[in-house]
Structures are given as C-alpha cells and as structure tokens.
Amino acid sequence: MQREVRGYLEEVKTLLHLDPRTSRRVINELHSHFEEKIGDLEQQGMPAPDAAQAALRSFGDARSIARLLDEAHGGGSWTEALIGCQPHLIVAALF
C-alpha cells in the first residue's frame, strides 16, 4: 500500500480515543476500505499512485474521520447517560 495511505491510517489511529483493541479493529476496517477503493480505481485504469491519492481525497480529513469513528465506536459516559435520562426521571417522579 502507498506510503501516503499508511501515513493517513497512522494519523487516524493517533487521533482515535478508543481502547487499543477497538482502535486496531477500526484501523483494519479502514485499511480494507482503502484497499477496495484503490483496487476499484485501478480496475478503471487509474495508475496505482493516482488511485491512492484519489482514495485519500475521497475519504476526507483524518481528523474528521477519527472524530466520526470515535462517535460511532465510543461508548458514552455514565454522566452523559444520567443527563440524557434526566427528563424521564423527572416525569416519573411527578407521577
């Protein structure tokens, strides 16, 4: 895989705020998506270096991807859960 793609994956990995096991799983999944995208572009006749650059552009900014992956794979804290259920607790206390 192209050096730029490996660098991108490393950058995403350093920006993730997940446990190591989940982070490794997420990066492996992202890596497989890159391989698939690059393979598709190469089948369309694009040279490998250009295909890697096009795949990087299509995935977007590493910081944004890391934030979205954190949201999708990270669990909320107990504080967030308590704040989220507070209206239900208030209504239940009224009855």
C-alpha positions in Angstrom: 0.0 0.0 0.0 1.2 3.5 -0.7 3.2 5.4 1.9 0.6 8.2 2.0 -2.2 5.8 2.8 -0.2 4.2 5.6 0.6 7.7 7.0 -3.1 8.6 6.8 -4.1 5.5 8.7 -1.4 6.2 11.4 -2.7 9.7 11.7 -6.2 8.5 12.2 -5.0 5.9 14.7 -3.2 8.6 16.8 -6.4 10.8 16.8 -8.7 8.0 17.9 -9.8 7.9 21.6 -10.8 4.3 21.7 -9.4 1.3 23.6 -6.5 -0.4 21.8 -8.4 -3.4 20.7 -11.3 -1.3 19.2 -8.8 1.1 17.6 -6.9 -1.8 15.9 -10.2 -3.2 14.6 -11.3 0.1 13.3 -8.0 0.8 11.5 -8.0 -2.7 10.0 -11.5 -2.0 8.6 -10.5 1.4 7.3 -7.4 -0.2 5.7 -9.6 -2.8 3.9 -11.9 0.1 2.6 -8.8 1.8 1.2 -7.6 -1.4 -0.5 -11.0 -1.9 -2.0 -11.3 1.8 -3.2 -7.8 1.7 -4.7 -8.5 -1.6 -6.4 -11.7 -0.3 -7.9 -9.9 2.8 -9.2 -7.0 0.7 -10.7 -9.6 -1.5 -12.4 -11.0 1.6 -14.0 -7.5 2.2 -15.5 -6.0 4.7 -13.0 -2.3 4.2 -12.2 -1.6 3.0 -8.6 -0.1 6.2 -7.2 -3.0 8.3 -8.6 -5.5 5.7 -7.3 -4.1 6.1 -3.8 -4.3 9.9 -4.0 -7.9 9.7 -5.2 -8.8 7.3 -2.5 -7.3 9.6 0.1 -9.2 12.6 -1.2 -12.5 10.6 -1.2 -12.1 9.7 2.5 -11.5 13.2 3.7 -9.6 14.8 6.5 -8.0 12.3 9.0 -9.2 14.4 12.0 -12.8 14.4 10.8 -12.7 10.6 10.1 -11.2 10.0 13.6 -13.9 12.1 15.2 -16.7 10.2 13.3 -15.1 6.9 14.2 -14.9 7.9 17.9 -18.6 8.8 17.8 -19.6 5.6 16.1 -17.5 3.2 18.2 -17.0 5.0 21.5 -19.5 4.5 24.3 -20.9 7.3 26.2 -20.0 8.0 29.8 -22.3 7.4 32.8 -22.6 11.2 33.2 -23.9 11.5 29.7 -26.4 8.7 30.3 -27.6 10.3 33.5 -28.1 13.7 31.9 -29.9 12.0 28.9 -32.4 10.2 31.1 -33.0 13.1 33.5 -36.2 14.3 31.8 -37.7 10.8 32.1 -36.7 10.6 35.8 -38.4 14.0 36.5 -41.6 12.9 34.7 -41.6 9.6 36.6 -41.1 11.5 39.9 -44.2 13.6 39.2 -46.4 10.6 39.0 
